[in-house]
Amino acid sequence: MDMKKILHYPRLDSVLMVEKLIFDTSGEFTKKQIWDRLPKKMMYQTFSVIIDYLLYSGKIAVDREGKIAWIWNPKMVRKYLAKPELEWK
């Protein structure tokens, strides 16, 4: 992601709106289909910045067909972090 070419940085409410849509429809739609289904319109470039952020942060993944799925599971992360045999050394 080239930060110099970003025209519009997303606001928090925009990021949350995209996260919710992906979470609710996990694995059903491609990037373009998700953008078309957003409750409020935004520039495609801004939407792409959000998608890049979600991919980088490990919250979403893209399959071979280009469909986007929500993969972040904080409950499972807490469960595994609580196991002493899995601690970081």
Gaussian input, Z-matrix of N, CA and C with variables (Angstrom, degrees):
# hf/3-21g

backbone

0 1
 N
 C     1     B1
 C     2     B2     1     A1
 N     3     B3     2     A2     1     D1
 C     4     B4     3     A3     2     D2
 C     5     B5     4     A4     3     D3
 N     6     B6     5     A5     4     D4
 C     7     B7     6     A6     5     D5
 C     8     B8     7     A7     6     D6
 N     9     B9     8     A8     7     D7
 C    10    B10     9     A9     8     D8
 C    11    B11    10    A10     9     D9
 N    12    B12    11    A11    10    D10
 C    13    B13    12    A12    11    D11
 C    14    B14    13    A13    12    D12
 N    15    B15    14    A14    13    D13
 C    16    B16    15    A15    14    D14
 C    17    B17    16    A16    15    D15
 N    18    B18    17    A17    16    D16
 C    19    B19    18    A18    17    D17
 C    20    B20    19    A19    18    D18
 N    21    B21    20    A20    19    D19
 C    22    B22    21    A21    20    D20
 C    23    B23    22    A22    21    D21
 N    24    B24    23    A23    22    D22
 C    25    B25    24    A24    23    D23
 C    26    B26    25    A25    24    D24
 N    27    B27    26    A26    25    D25
 C    28    B28    27    A27    26    D26
 C    29    B29    28    A28    27    D27
 N    30    B30    29    A29    28    D28
 C    31    B31    30    A30    29    D29
 C    32    B32    31    A31    30    D30
 N    33    B33    32    A32    31    D31
 C    34    B34    33    A33    32    D32
 C    35    B35    34    A34    33    D33
 N    36    B36    35    A35    34    D34
 C    37    B37    36    A36    35    D35
 C    38    B38    37    A37    36    D36
 N    39    B39    38    A38    37    D37
 C    40    B40    39    A39    38    D38
 C    41    B41    40    A40    39    D39
 N    42    B42    41    A41    40    D40
 C    43    B43    42    A42    41    D41
 C    44    B44    43    A43    42    D42
 N    45    B45    44    A44    43    D43
 C    46    B46    45    A45    44    D44
 C    47    B47    46    A46    45    D45
 N    48    B48    47    A47    46    D46
 C    49    B49    48    A48    47    D47
 C    50    B50    49    A49    48    D48
 N    51    B51    50    A50    49    D49
 C    52    B52    51    A51    50    D50
 C    53    B53    52    A52    51    D51
 N    54    B54    53    A53    52    D52
 C    55    B55    54    A54    53    D53
 C    56    B56    55    A55    54    D54
 N    57    B57    56    A56    55    D55
 C    58    B58    57    A57    56    D56
 C    59    B59    58    A58    57    D57
 N    60    B60    59    A59    58    D58
 C    61    B61    60    A60    59    D59
 C    62    B62    61    A61    60    D60
 N    63    B63    62    A62    61    D61
 C    64    B64    63    A63    62    D62
 C    65    B65    64    A64    63    D63
 N    66    B66    65    A65    64    D64
 C    67    B67    66    A66    65    D65
 C    68    B68    67    A67    66    D66
 N    69    B69    68    A68    67    D67
 C    70    B70    69    A69    68    D68
 C    71    B71    70    A70    69    D69
 N    72    B72    71    A71    70    D70
 C    73    B73    72    A72    71    D71
 C    74    B74    73    A73    72    D72
 N    75    B75    74    A74    73    D73
 C    76    B76    75    A75    74    D74
 C    77    B77    76    A76    75    D75
 N    78    B78    77    A77    76    D76
 C    79    B79    78    A78    77    D77
 C    80    B80    79    A79    78    D78
 N    81    B81    80    A80    79    D79
 C    82    B82    81    A81    80    D80
 C    83    B83    82    A82    81    D81
 N    84    B84    83    A83    82    D82
 C    85    B85    84    A84    83    D83
 C    86    B86    85    A85    84    D84
 N    87    B87    86    A86    85    D85
 C    88    B88    87    A87    86    D86
 C    89    B89    88    A88    87    D87
 N    90    B90    89    A89    88    D88
 C    91    B91    90    A90    89    D89
 C    92    B92    91    A91    90    D90
 N    93    B93    92    A92    91    D91
 C    94    B94    93    A93    92    D92
 C    95    B95    94    A94    93    D93
 N    96    B96    95    A95    94    D94
 C    97    B97    96    A96    95    D95
 C    98    B98    97    A97    96    D96
 N    99    B99    98    A98    97    D97
 C   100   B100    99    A99    98    D98
 C   101   B101   100   A100    99    D99
 N   102   B102   101   A101   100   D100
 C   103   B103   102   A102   101   D101
 C   104   B104   103   A103   102   D102
 N   105   B105   104   A104   103   D103
 C   106   B106   105   A105   104   D104
 C   107   B107   106   A106   105   D105
 N   108   B108   107   A107   106   D106
 C   109   B109   108   A108   107   D107
 C   110   B110   109   A109   108   D108
 N   111   B111   110   A110   109   D109
 C   112   B112   111   A111   110   D110
 C   113   B113   112   A112   111   D111
 N   114   B114   113   A113   112   D112
 C   115   B115   114   A114   113   D113
 C   116   B116   115   A115   114   D114
 N   117   B117   116   A116   115   D115
 C   118   B118   117   A117   116   D116
 C   119   B119   118   A118   117   D117
 N   120   B120   119   A119   118   D118
 C   121   B121   120   A120   119   D119
 C   122   B122   121   A121   120   D120
 N   123   B123   122   A122   121   D121
 C   124   B124   123   A123   122   D122
 C   125   B125   124   A124   123   D123
 N   126   B126   125   A125   124   D124
 C   127   B127   126   A126   125   D125
 C   128   B128   127   A127   126   D126
 N   129   B129   128   A128   127   D127
 C   130   B130   129   A129   128   D128
 C   131   B131   130   A130   129   D129
 N   132   B132   131   A131   130   D130
 C   133   B133   132   A132   131   D131
 C   134   B134   133   A133   132   D132
 N   135   B135   134   A134   133   D133
 C   136   B136   135   A135   134   D134
 C   137   B137   136   A136   135   D135
 N   138   B138   137   A137   136   D136
 C   139   B139   138   A138   137   D137
 C   140   B140   139   A139   138   D138
 N   141   B141   140   A140   139   D139
 C   142   B142   141   A141   140   D140
 C   143   B143   142   A142   141   D141
 N   144   B144   143   A143   142   D142
 C   145   B145   144   A144   143   D143
 C   146   B146   145   A145   144   D144
 N   147   B147   146   A146   145   D145
 C   148   B148   147   A147   146   D146
 C   149   B149   148   A148   147   D147
 N   150   B150   149   A149   148   D148
 C   151   B151   150   A150   149   D149
 C   152   B152   151   A151   150   D150
 N   153   B153   152   A152   151   D151
 C   154   B154   153   A153   152   D152
 C   155   B155   154   A154   153   D153
 N   156   B156   155   A155   154   D154
 C   157   B157   156   A156   155   D155
 C   158   B158   157   A157   156   D156
 N   159   B159   158   A158   157   D157
 C   160   B160   159   A159   158   D158
 C   161   B161   160   A160   159   D159
 N   162   B162   161   A161   160   D160
 C   163   B163   162   A162   161   D161
 C   164   B164   163   A163   162   D162
 N   165   B165   164   A164   163   D163
 C   166   B166   165   A165   164   D164
 C   167   B167   166   A166   165   D165
 N   168   B168   167   A167   166   D166
 C   169   B169   168   A168   167   D167
 C   170   B170   169   A169   168   D168
 N   171   B171   170   A170   169   D169
 C   172   B172   171   A171   170   D170
 C   173   B173   172   A172   171   D171
 N   174   B174   173   A173   172   D172
 C   175   B175   174   A174   173   D173
 C   176   B176   175   A175   174   D174
 N   177   B177   176   A176   175   D175
 C   178   B178   177   A177   176   D176
 C   179   B179   178   A178   177   D177
 N   180   B180   179   A179   178   D178
 C   181   B181   180   A180   179   D179
 C   182   B182   181   A181   180   D180
 N   183   B183   182   A182   181   D181
 C   184   B184   183   A183   182   D182
 C   185   B185   184   A184   183   D183
 N   186   B186   185   A185   184   D184
 C   187   B187   186   A186   185   D185
 C   188   B188   187   A187   186   D186
 N   189   B189   188   A188   187   D187
 C   190   B190   189   A189   188   D188
 C   191   B191   190   A190   189   D189
 N   192   B192   191   A191   190   D190
 C   193   B193   192   A192   191   D191
 C   194   B194   193   A193   192   D192
 N   195   B195   194   A194   193   D193
 C   196   B196   195   A195   194   D194
 C   197   B197   196   A196   195   D195
 N   198   B198   197   A197   196   D196
 C   199   B199   198   A198   197   D197
 C   200   B200   199   A199   198   D198
 N   201   B201   200   A200   199   D199
 C   202   B202   201   A201   200   D200
 C   203   B203   202   A202   201   D201
 N   204   B204   203   A203   202   D202
 C   205   B205   204   A204   203   D203
 C   206   B206   205   A205   204   D204
 N   207   B207   206   A206   205   D205
 C   208   B208   207   A207   206   D206
 C   209   B209   208   A208   207   D207
 N   210   B210   209   A209   208   D208
 C   211   B211   210   A210   209   D209
 C   212   B212   211   A211   210   D210
 N   213   B213   212   A212   211   D211
 C   214   B214   213   A213   212   D212
 C   215   B215   214   A214   213   D213
 N   216   B216   215   A215   214   D214
 C   217   B217   216   A216   215   D215
 C   218   B218   217   A217   216   D216
 N   219   B219   218   A218   217   D217
 C   220   B220   219   A219   218   D218
 C   221   B221   220   A220   219   D219
 N   222   B222   221   A221   220   D220
 C   223   B223   222   A222   221   D221
 C   224   B224   223   A223   222   D222
 N   225   B225   224   A224   223   D223
 C   226   B226   225   A225   224   D224
 C   227   B227   226   A226   225   D225
 N   228   B228   227   A227   226   D226
 C   229   B229   228   A228   227   D227
 C   230   B230   229   A229   228   D228
 N   231   B231   230   A230   229   D229
 C   232   B232   231   A231   230   D230
 C   233   B233   232   A232   231   D231
 N   234   B234   233   A233   232   D232
 C   235   B235   234   A234   233   D233
 C   236   B236   235   A235   234   D234
 N   237   B237   236   A236   235   D235
 C   238   B238   237   A237   236   D236
 C   239   B239   238   A238   237   D237
 N   240   B240   239   A239   238   D238
 C   241   B241   240   A240   239   D239
 C   242   B242   241   A241   240   D240
 N   243   B243   242   A242   241   D241
 C   244   B244   243   A243   242   D242
 C   245   B245   244   A244   243   D243
 N   246   B246   245   A245   244   D244
 C   247   B247   246   A246   245   D245
 C   248   B248   247   A247   246   D246
 N   249   B249   248   A248   247   D247
 C   250   B250   249   A249   248   D248
 C   251   B251   250   A250   249   D249
 N   252   B252   251   A251   250   D250
 C   253   B253   252   A252   251   D251
 C   254   B254   253   A253   252   D252
 N   255   B255   254   A254   253   D253
 C   256   B256   255   A255   254   D254
 C   257   B257   256   A256   255   D255
 N   258   B258   257   A257   256   D256
 C   259   B259   258   A258   257   D257
 C   260   B260   259   A259   258   D258
 N   261   B261   260   A260   259   D259
 C   262   B262   261   A261   260   D260
 C   263   B263   262   A262   261   D261
 N   264   B264   263   A263   262   D262
 C   265   B265   264   A264   263   D263
 C   266   B266   265   A265   264   D264

   B1=1.4548
   B2=1.5262
   B3=1.2989
   B4=1.4539
   B5=1.5245
   B6=1.3344
   B7=1.4651
   B8=1.5270
   B9=1.3156
   B10=1.4558
   B11=1.5211
   B12=1.3286
   B13=1.4580
   B14=1.5304
   B15=1.3120
   B16=1.4541
   B17=1.5208
   B18=1.3341
   B19=1.4616
   B20=1.5203
   B21=1.3269
   B22=1.4550
   B23=1.5199
   B24=1.3272
   B25=1.4506
   B26=1.5187
   B27=1.3216
   B28=1.4656
   B29=1.5248
   B30=1.3157
   B31=1.4620
   B32=1.5194
   B33=1.3238
   B34=1.4600
   B35=1.5172
   B36=1.3282
   B37=1.4698
   B38=1.5277
   B39=1.3255
   B40=1.4617
   B41=1.5292
   B42=1.3310
   B43=1.4646
   B44=1.5277
   B45=1.3244
   B46=1.4664
   B47=1.5269
   B48=1.3285
   B49=1.4585
   B50=1.5343
   B51=1.3302
   B52=1.4598
   B53=1.5263
   B54=1.3371
   B55=1.4665
   B56=1.5217
   B57=1.3208
   B58=1.4596
   B59=1.5225
   B60=1.3229
   B61=1.4635
   B62=1.5306
   B63=1.3356
   B64=1.4633
   B65=1.5245
   B66=1.3255
   B67=1.4694
   B68=1.5322
   B69=1.3213
   B70=1.4705
   B71=1.5295
   B72=1.3393
   B73=1.4660
   B74=1.5258
   B75=1.2982
   B76=1.4595
   B77=1.5304
   B78=1.3205
   B79=1.4534
   B80=1.5141
   B81=1.3232
   B82=1.4657
   B83=1.5266
   B84=1.3431
   B85=1.4576
   B86=1.5203
   B87=1.3385
   B88=1.4597
   B89=1.5307
   B90=1.3247
   B91=1.4655
   B92=1.5264
   B93=1.3122
   B94=1.4724
   B95=1.5218
   B96=1.3375
   B97=1.4626
   B98=1.5285
   B99=1.3209
   B100=1.4702
   B101=1.5257
   B102=1.3258
   B103=1.4671
   B104=1.5269
   B105=1.3362
   B106=1.4671
   B107=1.5295
   B108=1.3172
   B109=1.4701
   B110=1.5300
   B111=1.2998
   B112=1.4678
   B113=1.5246
   B114=1.3455
   B115=1.4615
   B116=1.5337
   B117=1.3473
   B118=1.4596
   B119=1.5176
   B120=1.3138
   B121=1.4595
   B122=1.5260
   B123=1.3294
   B124=1.4600
   B125=1.5199
   B126=1.3176
   B127=1.4576
   B128=1.5287
   B129=1.3304
   B130=1.4573
   B131=1.5301
   B132=1.3330
   B133=1.4657
   B134=1.5323
   B135=1.3158
   B136=1.4621
   B137=1.5249
   B138=1.3257
   B139=1.4582
   B140=1.5282
   B141=1.3193
   B142=1.4662
   B143=1.5258
   B144=1.3289
   B145=1.4651
   B146=1.5257
   B147=1.3246
   B148=1.4726
   B149=1.5270
   B150=1.3254
   B151=1.4626
   B152=1.5251
   B153=1.3280
   B154=1.4663
   B155=1.5248
   B156=1.3316
   B157=1.4649
   B158=1.5337
   B159=1.3437
   B160=1.4601
   B161=1.5283
   B162=1.3197
   B163=1.4673
   B164=1.5224
   B165=1.3277
   B166=1.4618
   B167=1.5295
   B168=1.3318
   B169=1.4647
   B170=1.5263
   B171=1.3350
   B172=1.4576
   B173=1.5146
   B174=1.3086
   B175=1.4642
   B176=1.5242
   B177=1.3321
   B178=1.4616
   B179=1.5267
   B180=1.3324
   B181=1.4598
   B182=1.5239
   B183=1.3254
   B184=1.4603
   B185=1.5222
   B186=1.3416
   B187=1.4659
   B188=1.5204
   B189=1.3168
   B190=1.4732
   B191=1.5186
   B192=1.3203
   B193=1.4667
   B194=1.5247
   B195=1.3287
   B196=1.4588
   B197=1.5189
   B198=1.3366
   B199=1.4651
   B200=1.5209
   B201=1.3179
   B202=1.4628
   B203=1.5174
   B204=1.3469
   B205=1.4615
   B206=1.5219
   B207=1.3091
   B208=1.4611
   B209=1.5203
   B210=1.3369
   B211=1.4649
   B212=1.5253
   B213=1.3209
   B214=1.4668
   B215=1.5219
   B216=1.3326
   B217=1.4556
   B218=1.5296
   B219=1.3365
   B220=1.4645
   B221=1.5304
   B222=1.3331
   B223=1.4736
   B224=1.5224
   B225=1.3208
   B226=1.4534
   B227=1.5289
   B228=1.3109
   B229=1.4619
   B230=1.5179
   B231=1.3364
   B232=1.4687
   B233=1.5297
   B234=1.3280
   B235=1.4652
   B236=1.5285
   B237=1.3308
   B238=1.4666
   B239=1.5190
   B240=1.3165
   B241=1.4656
   B242=1.5216
   B243=1.3294
   B244=1.4634
   B245=1.5323
   B246=1.3073
   B247=1.4659
   B248=1.5277
   B249=1.3368
   B250=1.4706
   B251=1.5306
   B252=1.3297
   B253=1.4688
   B254=1.5275
   B255=1.3297
   B256=1.4482
   B257=1.5321
   B258=1.3311
   B259=1.4648
   B260=1.5331
   B261=1.3381
   B262=1.4580
   B263=1.5248
   B264=1.3025
   B265=1.4780
   B266=1.4960
   A1=107.73
   A2=117.58
   A3=123.24
   A4=109.39
   A5=115.87
   A6=121.56
   A7=113.06
   A8=119.11
   A9=121.56
   A10=113.02
   A11=117.34
   A12=120.44
   A13=113.14
   A14=118.23
   A15=121.11
   A16=109.26
   A17=116.37
   A18=121.34
   A19=111.71
   A20=116.78
   A21=121.32
   A22=109.79
   A23=116.21
   A24=119.81
   A25=108.09
   A26=116.73
   A27=119.05
   A28=111.81
   A29=114.83
   A30=121.24
   A31=107.89
   A32=115.98
   A33=120.54
   A34=111.85
   A35=118.26
   A36=119.53
   A37=111.45
   A38=117.26
   A39=120.59
   A40=111.05
   A41=116.11
   A42=120.32
   A43=109.81
   A44=116.59
   A45=120.42
   A46=111.82
   A47=117.35
   A48=121.20
   A49=110.34
   A50=117.14
   A51=120.99
   A52=110.01
   A53=117.40
   A54=120.75
   A55=111.42
   A56=117.35
   A57=121.12
   A58=111.43
   A59=116.69
   A60=119.76
   A61=111.00
   A62=117.02
   A63=119.97
   A64=110.57
   A65=117.45
   A66=121.31
   A67=110.46
   A68=116.89
   A69=121.77
   A70=113.23
   A71=117.63
   A72=120.71
   A73=111.16
   A74=118.04
   A75=124.15
   A76=113.48
   A77=115.64
   A78=121.92
   A79=116.04
   A80=118.42
   A81=121.20
   A82=113.97
   A83=117.27
   A84=120.15
   A85=113.22
   A86=114.89
   A87=121.90
   A88=108.90
   A89=115.32
   A90=121.01
   A91=111.30
   A92=117.19
   A93=121.19
   A94=110.90
   A95=117.75
   A96=120.95
   A97=111.30
   A98=117.21
   A99=120.68
   A100=109.37
   A101=116.85
   A102=120.76
   A103=110.78
   A104=116.97
   A105=121.09
   A106=112.78
   A107=117.86
   A108=122.07
   A109=114.24
   A110=118.23
   A111=120.09
   A112=110.11
   A113=117.35
   A114=119.91
   A115=112.95
   A116=116.85
   A117=121.50
   A118=106.93
   A119=117.03
   A120=121.04
   A121=111.35
   A122=114.42
   A123=121.59
   A124=107.35
   A125=116.33
   A126=120.27
   A127=109.16
   A128=116.49
   A129=120.66
   A130=110.96
   A131=116.94
   A132=120.34
   A133=110.63
   A134=117.35
   A135=121.18
   A136=110.00
   A137=116.56
   A138=121.81
   A139=110.31
   A140=117.31
   A141=121.38
   A142=111.85
   A143=116.96
   A144=120.62
   A145=109.70
   A146=117.24
   A147=121.49
   A148=109.78
   A149=117.62
   A150=121.09
   A151=110.56
   A152=117.19
   A153=120.75
   A154=111.21
   A155=116.65
   A156=120.72
   A157=111.19
   A158=117.02
   A159=120.48
   A160=111.51
   A161=117.57
   A162=120.89
   A163=110.72
   A164=116.53
   A165=121.99
   A166=111.77
   A167=116.98
   A168=120.84
   A169=112.76
   A170=117.66
   A171=120.87
   A172=114.53
   A173=117.22
   A174=120.27
   A175=112.48
   A176=117.57
   A177=121.11
   A178=109.34
   A179=114.53
   A180=121.61
   A181=107.67
   A182=116.05
   A183=122.11
   A184=107.85
   A185=116.23
   A186=119.85
   A187=111.41
   A188=116.90
   A189=122.06
   A190=112.76
   A191=116.76
   A192=120.78
   A193=112.47
   A194=117.23
   A195=121.36
   A196=113.46
   A197=117.38
   A198=120.56
   A199=109.76
   A200=114.68
   A201=121.42
   A202=109.77
   A203=115.54
   A204=121.40
   A205=110.24
   A206=115.49
   A207=122.58
   A208=107.26
   A209=118.76
   A210=121.24
   A211=113.39
   A212=118.27
   A213=121.70
   A214=109.61
   A215=116.21
   A216=121.93
   A217=109.01
   A218=118.18
   A219=120.78
   A220=113.57
   A221=118.14
   A222=119.73
   A223=110.79
   A224=116.46
   A225=119.78
   A226=111.07
   A227=117.18
   A228=120.85
   A229=109.77
   A230=117.58
   A231=120.88
   A232=110.83
   A233=116.77
   A234=121.54
   A235=110.55
   A236=115.99
   A237=118.93
   A238=112.87
   A239=117.69
   A240=120.37
   A241=111.74
   A242=117.37
   A243=121.33
   A244=112.61
   A245=118.61
   A246=121.95
   A247=109.48
   A248=116.64
   A249=119.16
   A250=113.39
   A251=117.56
   A252=119.27
   A253=112.79
   A254=117.72
   A255=121.69
   A256=112.81
   A257=116.54
   A258=117.90
   A259=111.30
   A260=114.54
   A261=121.96
   A262=110.02
   A263=115.77
   A264=119.60
   A265=110.19
   D1=121.12
   D2=-179.20
   D3=-92.64
   D4=106.46
   D5=-175.14
   D6=-64.05
   D7=-23.58
   D8=-177.22
   D9=-71.14
   D10=-22.73
   D11=-174.48
   D12=-99.87
   D13=2.92
   D14=-178.63
   D15=-78.05
   D16=121.20
   D17=-178.93
   D18=-86.90
   D19=-39.22
   D20=-177.53
   D21=-131.92
   D22=116.17
   D23=174.92
   D24=-81.31
   D25=141.81
   D26=-177.47
   D27=-72.88
   D28=147.03
   D29=172.96
   D30=-86.42
   D31=161.34
   D32=-178.38
   D33=-57.94
   D34=-41.66
   D35=-179.09
   D36=-63.65
   D37=-31.03
   D38=177.35
   D39=-70.32
   D40=-42.42
   D41=177.86
   D42=-61.66
   D43=-45.48
   D44=-179.65
   D45=-64.07
   D46=-36.81
   D47=178.57
   D48=-63.52
   D49=-44.25
   D50=179.32
   D51=-67.06
   D52=-43.77
   D53=177.70
   D54=-56.72
   D55=-45.70
   D56=-178.17
   D57=-63.14
   D58=-44.25
   D59=179.67
   D60=-62.53
   D61=-43.83
   D62=178.78
   D63=-65.25
   D64=-42.60
   D65=178.85
   D66=-60.32
   D67=-45.26
   D68=-176.94
   D69=-70.55
   D70=-28.49
   D71=-175.73
   D72=-117.95
   D73=26.23
   D74=-172.57
   D75=-45.55
   D76=122.35
   D77=175.58
   D78=82.08
   D79=1.22
   D80=-176.59
   D81=-92.29
   D82=-32.36
   D83=-168.63
   D84=-128.09
   D85=156.35
   D86=173.76
   D87=-83.77
   D88=175.03
   D89=179.75
   D90=-56.45
   D91=-49.57
   D92=-178.66
   D93=-63.76
   D94=-40.57
   D95=179.67
   D96=-65.32
   D97=-36.69
   D98=176.87
   D99=-65.75
   D100=-45.63
   D101=179.62
   D102=-58.54
   D103=-41.24
   D104=178.74
   D105=-65.42
   D106=-24.90
   D107=-176.13
   D108=-97.06
   D109=2.21
   D110=179.95
   D111=-61.83
   D112=139.09
   D113=-179.91
   D114=-65.29
   D115=-29.97
   D116=176.11
   D117=-125.45
   D118=135.78
   D119=-177.51
   D120=-74.72
   D121=149.72
   D122=174.35
   D123=-146.04
   D124=164.45
   D125=177.61
   D126=-63.53
   D127=143.37
   D128=-178.74
   D129=-62.48
   D130=-34.68
   D131=178.61
   D132=-63.57
   D133=-42.23
   D134=177.82
   D135=-63.73
   D136=-42.84
   D137=176.86
   D138=-60.01
   D139=-41.59
   D140=179.32
   D141=-63.64
   D142=-36.52
   D143=176.23
   D144=-62.27
   D145=-41.88
   D146=178.80
   D147=-63.66
   D148=-46.12
   D149=179.34
   D150=-60.56
   D151=-44.22
   D152=177.79
   D153=-59.49
   D154=-43.15
   D155=177.91
   D156=-61.71
   D157=-45.37
   D158=-178.53
   D159=-65.59
   D160=-36.44
   D161=175.20
   D162=-65.91
   D163=-47.36
   D164=-178.68
   D165=-61.81
   D166=-37.43
   D167=-177.22
   D168=-83.00
   D169=-4.22
   D170=176.89
   D171=80.19
   D172=19.31
   D173=179.71
   D174=-87.45
   D175=-25.83
   D176=-179.50
   D177=-132.07
   D178=163.11
   D179=174.07
   D180=-139.95
   D181=157.97
   D182=179.62
   D183=-118.76
   D184=129.46
   D185=179.55
   D186=-86.56
   D187=-177.49
   D188=-177.59
   D189=-61.73
   D190=-29.64
   D191=-179.92
   D192=-83.47
   D193=-2.35
   D194=-179.07
   D195=87.01
   D196=6.91
   D197=178.99
   D198=-81.02
   D199=141.66
   D200=-174.82
   D201=-102.17
   D202=131.86
   D203=-179.76
   D204=-124.85
   D205=145.72
   D206=175.73
   D207=-80.41
   D208=125.86
   D209=-178.47
   D210=-121.20
   D211=-9.35
   D212=-177.38
   D213=-73.81
   D214=127.76
   D215=-178.93
   D216=-136.42
   D217=89.20
   D218=-175.31
   D219=-63.13
   D220=-31.78
   D221=178.47
   D222=-63.31
   D223=-42.94
   D224=179.23
   D225=-67.54
   D226=-37.91
   D227=177.88
   D228=-61.43
   D229=-47.15
   D230=178.57
   D231=-60.55
   D232=-39.99
   D233=-179.76
   D234=-59.94
   D235=-47.73
   D236=-178.50
   D237=-73.71
   D238=-32.09
   D239=177.21
   D240=-68.20
   D241=-25.11
   D242=-179.79
   D243=-78.90
   D244=-13.11
   D245=-179.47
   D246=-79.85
   D247=118.79
   D248=-176.97
   D249=-63.54
   D250=-29.92
   D251=-179.62
   D252=-71.94
   D253=-8.80
   D254=178.78
   D255=-110.32
   D256=20.11
   D257=-177.51
   D258=-73.38
   D259=155.66
   D260=179.51
   D261=-76.96
   D262=141.46
   D263=178.16
   D264=-122.08

